Amino acid sequence: PVRWSEPPRWLAWLAVFAPWGAALLALGFVRRHRRRRADVTGQRARGARRAFEAALRRGDDALDAFAGYLGDRLAVPPAAVLSPELRQRLLAAGLDEAAAADVEQLVERGTAARYGGGGRLTVDEVRTMVQRLEGAKFGAGGWLPLLLLPLLWSAAPLPAQQESAVAAYRNGDYAAAEAGFAAAYEATGDRRLLRARGNCFYRLGDLARARWAYECARIGLPRDAELAANLRVVRRRLELPEPALGFGAEMQALLERMTAMERLLACSAASAIAAACLLFGWRRLPVRWLGFAALVPGAWLAIAILWWLPSRPPKAVALQPLALRAEPRDDLAVIARVRAGALVEIRGGAAAEHVRVAAGDHVGYVPAEAVGIVR
């Protein structure tokens, strides 16, 4: 089924800004990785635990292995750890008061035991202290992970249309066929069935409703060649003027040739290319110009998706000749007339008996059943 639904607002914001956010995170990760590789002190601090375990496996003294670990974390020689300034050095590096006092006591006890002042430090004692210090942020350790979330895409299979409606159409019973296609559309939401309804209305001679059905189908089938040809035939039969030309009209027509999801994907792709080129290839002139070239359509699509399209009033087709009046009363003078099949803009609620519409420079009220909203 060719269905259509308005994408949620959060998906629009995600399509516009997620590529830039991902590129900035990737740029930060790359720069951080480069700094880490060039940071000898940081590499020493991050490898302190591994060096400590390697020293114990070699059979080194527990105090020497612990002093080497502290020296790596503090970026000082191991001999500098065995000094009266150890506690102040730990506090200055960001270790809390209680942990600094425990480390100082452990080192003093090990130093005293080395010179005959008590029992020597055990491997379990220093391992327990190292495990405790691994969870503490002090010295030159720490890193930030980068998580990228993929966007999954899926498609649905295409079921067959209602056989009874097709058979009625081929037998020339267009009213029954239209009713069958309408029921099938209500059940499936398949926009192709709206095109079939437009064909039925055309065969019945109701050209205004045929255009309404075709315009509704075009939301889900914006580049369907048969549908575009049918619309041209109906506009010609209704003797409606050709669409306006100009840069603004061409840009609007380009937007209307894409579905809502295609606009989001195109915006996301252009933003991703622009972000990658401008953030990672700024120093290379061709890459920089490629980034600016992708930025222009990306920014245009972002403005259209986030602001222009949501703020645009809904369109409707005049199902019969319209007589616009200044108030929702039939006894007032007519301020403008609109030909059947013409497009108007809805400027008020469509649930009441009358609806406020705009046709060209004129704004007025018409009966609600006289217009078909394109949705």
Steps between C-alpha positions, in 0.01 A plus 500: 500500500614854419410656834575847630529632852645819641843427652523594869663833582785337688596305186519825302728659759708181508541499121618862503734503799606137557759501214665811644494357851646169380770681300592716801518193724714318242726804464539520877574129518765523226667801659493338840648181356779701339570683824504172691749351257722807531458519879778284645401594853140403439599169346712429805208580732255284303743210503576525871284201594653280230854597605412426864370151420803431279734596786322261736522220245873560471530451876580863588449615856142606575615845620706560184208394277266731693748788481529446126120510467477827696787647300323416174172653621670815626751527211799500737789255550420211740767625741311830538205306643700383798523848652330700779318711236300205367174599672518860374587376151194268498268774623631741237435234232132482600487200737265535796630547857412152631654311208815716512542426870458125443752500215750695710458259792546198272819641346642599841431151636669338203798731526535432872477124441781522245730633766395254769211691651223242461340252258541549127210596274312211344392474139134490602532826693647697213261342250203606714633856517567512124146376435370779720713762326391381155152632573635838613556786253840646570816552302488468118240221443151499346339462156166566326331229289319581178168330422348515152139395449409365154173598329307192391274500198235247400239463232163326485377258235243606241160325527257476207211747454140406557386270220137608516580869448729421206233280344232769542729758337569274202127435463429875486328521841716793615283598798529149648871493418554833678319374808710183497826690461396738781432208734831339405683828566342533845619146580855521361595866461647417158534827304476312169133446581451878508634513146245229411225709663609796289465288187146409609405863562642595161292232328193624690563855377577644845827666400537705820485190722732324258758771555451479877563125493805540276646773722454280808663207319792722396606539865598134504589474128675830427688379190241264349495573125145371442367707789674816374352444153151454647535823695599691187198362312262595782640854531462543124142372506418735789660789305720589796807720451841337483704497824700816566859512381798648683778405736274467805246289312773273364646449847155416638442257212835334576396449862167356392677244280635335817316316773536616859744219581702568185535863605630391840749257346619755245546762772687254719728391214581858395567599860724197551707581189526867599597420858762243397658727238500819707614343827751246371613653171505874574869534410446353153340750265311251272357317801402829662313612188327162483388555858355842414330353192330237718420754771275708271239228422533365853418840652216555252345162582546562872313832479224339296465199731516683832325827417346556158313173439351473854385864492344479152116498509335183364374502143155404377330450165178685420256214437251745347502870404563697820347831607719658768322712761648718773307316773369140528151608386333428169306829490811721467644638179753291308853646514660252257421193296720194452478255213433134574820297522718795605736471796431715807664528842319411820521785752263362763352182644332264258271330752228769511237571236720769344873518449723803443706476183744717305488518121760733358466837677150424629413335833147398588264228621350217295295190594723228641358233268594711196875440542707184524808532718815348348637269769 
